[in-house]
Amino acid sequence: MDLRSLKTLKSLIVPGGVLVLAASVIFQGTFGAVSSSAINFYYYAVFAAGLLLAWRFHSSRLLFAFLTLLLSHRALEFFSGGRVASFGPGRIALEAVALLLPLNFIAFSLWREWGLIVAAIFPRLGLLFFESVFVAIICRPGEMIAPVFLRPGVFTWTRFPTLALLAFAAAATVLLLRFLLYGKPTESGMLWTLVAAFLSLQSGGVGPVATAYMATAALILVSSIIENSYILAYHDELTTLPGRRAFNEALLRLEDPYAVAAVDIDHFKKFNDTYGHETGDQVLRLVAAKLADVTGGGRSYRVGGEEFSILFPGKSVKDVLPHLESLRAVIESSRFQVRAGQERRNSAGNQRGSASDVRSQHLPAQERRSVERRTGARQAAATRSKPRSSRTSAAGGGDHALSVTVSIGVSGPDAKARVPDEVVQAADKALYRAKQSGRNRVESAGSSRTAKPRRNIA
């Protein structure tokens, strides 16, 4: 993901950053003091909802993130007696939690999400148990000074040891990088949760303000669960484009003028049959990435299989034709690498053909010639239908740089197609004509116009 992108910045800041900002304004007394009873209700309601949602959505990562926040705050309340302590077990507990909490978030972010199964739960429970034992030992009654690695550092503006500050910085870096790599709400949610937890500990860890910040940290995790559920419902997981549900809802909001384009990958089944489904997924991601950057104000959707749709609100068919032709040319000129091992299906087919040749040797001469003719015809057909490679490596002769093409049909509202569903059907018919006319071209509904391709590769 590109951090300079407005969409990326929005998904990073909203809602986590907004919630942290709102908490800092509200609970620091900008609009007057908030009662302790209201803060306590906010605290318990958010944690109860968060634990329930994490359990319901089978997310072990978020469930243990909630437990880490809850146990951290309850440990501070217990060892400090509910008051900010400048020494003794309360202060030692604050310093220990400030170190362990960000380290836990690093571990939870890197651990794979396996759901609520025993293999996922026991290691995390074991980690929290040993950390609880460690804190209980160093905060036992009578202890006045923390271990050396937990003692305050050179920074006077914070209550934390230097090692704890480094742990927070490392955790924030890891979570930010993971968000930029994967773009998931869970990663940005955990990042802003860490910020809210830092503000809670910086406020002393106990008391109304610290409790409100810790509740806000949990609320951010709740919002990330909801945001992630929304993305799963409205976006395609493989291509990250909006899915059919989002497309159907967008159709209801369209107002004349608008244009709808239907896009289909040429010979996609042959990519799967020749190179396997992994290569097919690679083709889908490649095309989706180009569709996501379509110009002309269009928004792309994956509506099924190798089929995509593009909506152009406020544009006519004439307006969008140059943008669709540019999109077609960009996809045609793209290349991706396929390794020799991915042609396993084709190799298996060749092996089956060789076996047929061996068996045909034991047939009578006339039948053997008939089998050979049929086998040769099948091999010739497979050769003609196989997606072409634009380059074969000299070493080993196995790696291919393949290209892919798309056919596009576009339509807008007119006398024959007035409502969006009819416009979509008209675009599908135009797509069918593009396929019938040789593929790798753009066809508009109700017109014989054909955008002639430079070459038909796939």
N, C-alpha and C positions, 0 to 999 in steps of 0.2 A: 504494500500500500504506500501511497505517496503522502507524506505528512503535509505537503503543501496543498493538497487537494482540500477544497472546502467541505466535501462530503466526508473525508477522513477526519478532519478536525471536528466536524459536527458529531460524528459517531463517537469520537474520543471524549468530548466535553459533555455531551448530553446522554443520559441524565445525571451521571455521577458528579461532574464538576458543578453543575447547577445545584444539586442537593447539598454539596459541601458549602458552596457560597451562601445558600439560603440558611443553612444551620449556623454559619458564622455570624450572619446578620441577626437572626432571630434570638439565638441563645446567648449572645454576648450583650443583650439588653438594648439593642438599637430601638426596639419598639416597646420597651418596658420589660420588667422581669417576668419570666415564665414560672408558674408555680411548680413546686417539687412534685406534687401529685400528678400534674399533667405530664411532666417529664417521665415519671415512673410508669405511667400508663403507656406512653409512647414507647418506652424501652421494652416493656414486657410484650406489648402487642406486636411490635416489629420482630422481635426474636421468635415469638411463637409462630407468627406467619412465615418467617423465613425458614425455620426448621421444618415446618409442615410442607412448604413448597419444595424444598430440597429433597425431602423424602418422597413426595408425590412424583417428582420428575426424575427420581433415581439418580441424583447427582451427588456422588460421594465427595467430589472436590468442594462443592459449595456447602454441603452438610458439615464437613469438618472445618471449613472456613468460619461458619457460624459458631460451631463449638469452640473454636480457638478464641474468637472474640468474647464469647460468653464466659468461658473459663478464665480468660485473662482478667476480665473486669471483676468477676466474683472473687478471684484470688486477691486482687488489690483491695477490695472491700473487706475481705476477711483479715488480711495481715495488717492493714492500716487502721482497722476499727472504724472505717467510714470517714476518716479525716486525713487530709494531706499531711504526710509525715516527712520531716527533714532528716531523720535518722532512724535507726532501728529496723525491725522486720518490714515495716510499711515501705520505707525507702528502698530497701534491698529488693523487695518484690517488684516495685516500679522499675528498677533498673534491669531486673531479670526479664520481666515481661517485655520491656522495650527491646531487648535483644532477641528473645525467642519468637515473638509474634511475627516480625518480618521474615525470619528464617523459615517459619512454617508456611508463610504465603509463597515463598520461593518453591518449597517442596510441593505444595498443593498445585501450583501452576504447572510444574514440570511433570508431575505424576499423570499417567494416562487415566482418562475417565473410563472406569470399568463398571459404573453403576454400583448399586448397593448389594454387592456379593461379598462373600466371606474373604476372598482373596484381596479385595479392595479395602474392606473395613478393618481387618485385624492389624495390618501394618500401621495405619493411621491412628488407631486406638492405642497401639503400643507406643507410638511416638508421643501422643498426648499424656499417656500414663507416666512414662519416664521423665518427661518435662515437669509434670506435676510433682513427682517425687523429688526431683532436683530442686525445685523452688521451695518445697516444704523443708528440705534439709538446710538450705542456706538461709531460710527465713525463720528458723526455729527460735523460740523465746530466748531472749538474752543476747542474741546476736545484734551488734551495733554497726558493724562494718561489713560491706559486701566483699566478695572475693576481688582480687586485684583486677581481673579483667572486666569487672563490672563497676569499678569506681569511676567517678566523674572525670571527664577529660578536660581539655583546655578551653572548651567553649562555655562561656558564662551565660549565654542566652537560653540554654536548654538544660533540662534536668537529666539528660541521657548521658551515658558513657560514650566515649568515642567509638567503641566497637559497635554499640547499638545504632549510632548514626550511620556508620558504614553499612550495617545490615539493612537499614531502611533505604539507603541510597541504592544498594545492590538489588533489593527487591523491586523498587520502583523501576530501575533500568530493565530488569528481566521482564516485568509485566508490560512495560511500554514496548519493548522489542517484540514480545509475543503478540501484542495487539497489532503492531505494524505488519507482522508476518501473516497472521491469520484473520485479523479484522473482526474478531468475535466479541460480542458484548460482555462475555464472561471475563475476558482479560482486562478490558477497560474498567469493568465493574470492580474487579479485585484491586486495580490500581487506585481508584478513588476511595475504595474502602480502606486501603492502607493509609491514604492521606487523612481520612477522618479519624482513624485509630491513632495516628501520630498526634493530631490535635487534641484528642482525648487524653493521651498520656502526657502531652506537654502541659495540659491544664491541671495535672496532678493525679489523674487516673481515677479519682473519686470526687464526689460532689455533683451538684446538679449540672454544671456545664460539661464536665467530663462524661457524665452518664448520657447526656443528650448527644454528644459527639459520637459516643460508642453506639448508641441507637441509630444514629444517622449512617454509621458504617454498615450496620446490618441492613438498613433500608436500601442502601445502594446495591447490596448483594441481591435483595429481593427484586429491585428494578432490573438487574441484569438477568435474572431468571425469566421475568416477564418479557424483556426485550429479546432474549434468545428464543423464547417460545414463539414470539411474533415472527422472527426471521425464519424459523423452521416452517411455520405455517404459510408464509407468503413468499419465501425465496427458495430457489432451487439450490440444494446443498452442493451439487457437483460444480455448477457453473457460477454460483452466487448471484445469478440474475433473478429478478422477480419471477414467481411462478404463475401457474394458471389462475390460481385464486386471485392474485393481485391483478392479473390481466382482466379477469371478468369484472372485478370491481372498478377498474379504470375505465372499462367500456361504458359503465353506467354514468360516468361523470363527463363523457365527451359531449361537446356541443359543436354544431356545424359552424365553420368548416373544420374538417379533420381528415386525416388519411390513415389507412391501416395497411401495413405491409406484412405479407406472409413469406417467411424465409425457410428454406429447406436445404439441408446439406446433400449435395449430389453424391450418389453411390455410397451412402453411409454404410449400408449393410455389407457392402463388399469390403469396406475398411475393416469391419469387425470380423468377417469371415476370413480375410487374408492375414490380418496382423493381430487379431485378438481384441478382446473388449478393453484392455488397458489402452491400446492405441485409439480405440473408438472414444474412450473418455478423454484422451488427449486432444482428439479432433474437436470434440464438443467444447472443451475449455478454450481452445484456440479461437474457434468461431465466436464463442460467447464473449471473449475479451474484445474482439473487433466490433461486435454488435453493441457492446456497452459504450463504445466511443463513437457511435454513429452521430453524424452532424445533422443540422437542420432542426434541432429541438426534439428529436425522437427519443423514445424510451423503449428499450428492448425487454422482451419477456421470453422465457422458455415455457412453451405450452405443451410439450410432450416429445419424448424421443429425440429425434434430430430436428424437430420443428420449433421455430421461433416466430414471434410476432413483434412488430414495431409500431408504436402509436405515435402519430404526429399531431398533437392538438393545435388547432388554429392554422393548419397548413392544408393546401389543396394538393391533389395528385401531381399537378404540374410543378408545384413548388418542391416536392420531395424527390422527384425523379432524379435530378442530378446528384443528390445526396445518396440515394440508393445505388446508383451506378458507381459512385466513388467507393461506397462500402463494398460492392461486389468486386471491384478491382483490387482493393486493399486485401480482401480475403484471398483472392486468387494469387496474389504476389507473396503471400506468407508461406513460410516453410517450417517444417518441424522434422526432427530427427527420429527415425525408427530403427531400433537395433535388430540385428539378425535374429536374435532369440525370440523376438515377438512374432515371427512368421511361423509359429509352431503349427498353426492350423494348415497352412499351405504345405508345410513339410509333411504333415501327417497325411494330407491328401495325396501328395506325391508317392508316399510310401504305400498307400492303399492302391494307387495306380500301378506301382511296381509289382505288388502282390498279384494284381489282376493279370499282369503280363505273364508272371510265372505260371499262374493257373491256366492261362489260355494256351500255353505250350503243350498241354496234355489233351487239348481238344482236337477233333478232326480238322483237316486243313481248311475246309470251307467255313466252319464255325469260328476257327481261330482268326481268319481274315475278317469276319464280321465283327468279332470282339475288338480287334485292333483298330478297325475303322471307327467304332463307337468310342473307344478310349482316346484315339487321336482327336476326335471331334470335341470331346469333353475338355481335353488339355488345351486345345486351341481356344475354346470358348472361355476357359479360365484365364488364359493369357490375355485375351482381349478385354475381359471384364475387370482384371486386376488394376487397382489404382496405380497410376504411373509414378515412378520416382524420378526426381529431377537430377539426382546425383547418386552414384554408387561408389563407396570408398574403394580405393585401390587395394588397401591392406585387408585381406579377408573377403572382400566383396560382399559384405553383409549389411552394412549400415546404409540406410536410404534417407535422403532428404525429400520428404513428400510434400505435395501441395494439395489443397482442397479447394473446391469451388462450391458456390451456392446458387440456387435459383430463387428468384424473388417475384412475387406477384403483389401488386398494390392497387388499392381501390379507395374511393371516397363516396360520400353520400350523393346520390343522384335520383333521377325519377324512378329507376328500377330498384335501387337499394337505398331505402330511407333511414332505417333504424340500424344501429351498430351491428347486430347479428347478421343482417343482410349484407352489410358492407364487408364483414369478415368472410362470409361465404363467397362474395364476389372476388375478394383478394385471393381466396383459395383456388377459385377457378382460373384466375390469371396465373397463379403459380403452376397449376396443372398445364396450362398452355406453354409456360416457360420450359417445363420439363419435356413436353412433347416436341418442342421446337429445337431441342438440342442441349438444354441445360446451360448453366453458367450464363444467365442473362436475366434481365428485368423486363417484366410484362405488366402493363397497366390494364385494368378492367375496361371493357368496352372499347378497346383500341387495338389496332394491329401493330402498334409500335413495338419494336423489339430492339433491345440494346445488344448489339452484336458483340460477343466476347472476343478478346484478343486471341485466346486459344482455349480449348476445352481439355483440361488436364485430368480432372477426376470425374 
